[in-house]
Amino acid sequence: MNLYLDDGLLGFGTWNRPGTNWQGDWAKTNTKVQAGKWNHVALVLDGNETVQDGALTAYLNGKKIGQTQGTQLGPRGSLSLGNVNGNTRFADGVGTTQNTGLTGGVDELEVFNQALSTGQVQKLAGAFS
């Protein structure tokens, strides 16, 4: 899964090359994320072993901003935050050294072992705003 800003627009997507050789699906918001303003962002993946429509849902400040296809995550040994090492993927292809990585701040990161409901995401967004 990947979450990133591209010209101020929040982009997100997922892929699973090792597990299913699936190249992925991405979407982007049409609303600019304001620099210097706190935002709550959530990605919820509710996938299984096959690619399904609507398996990845993105939220910005408690509001659903889009969905993409998705599948379960393959086995991984690490979680990267703000790191562009050439192994991540974006809507236009594989990350390169031209990508700058995270240049902002992250206040809190939470990872859950189950897909959250819209109500649960809204509750989290409200707790942090």
Secondary structure, DSSP 4 states (H G I P E B T S, - for coil): -EEEEETTEEEEEEEEHHHH-EEEEEEEEEEEPPTTS---EEEEE---SS-EEEEEEEEETTEEEEEEEE-PPPP-S---SS---S-SEETTEE--TT-----S--S-----SSPPPHHHHHHHHHHH-
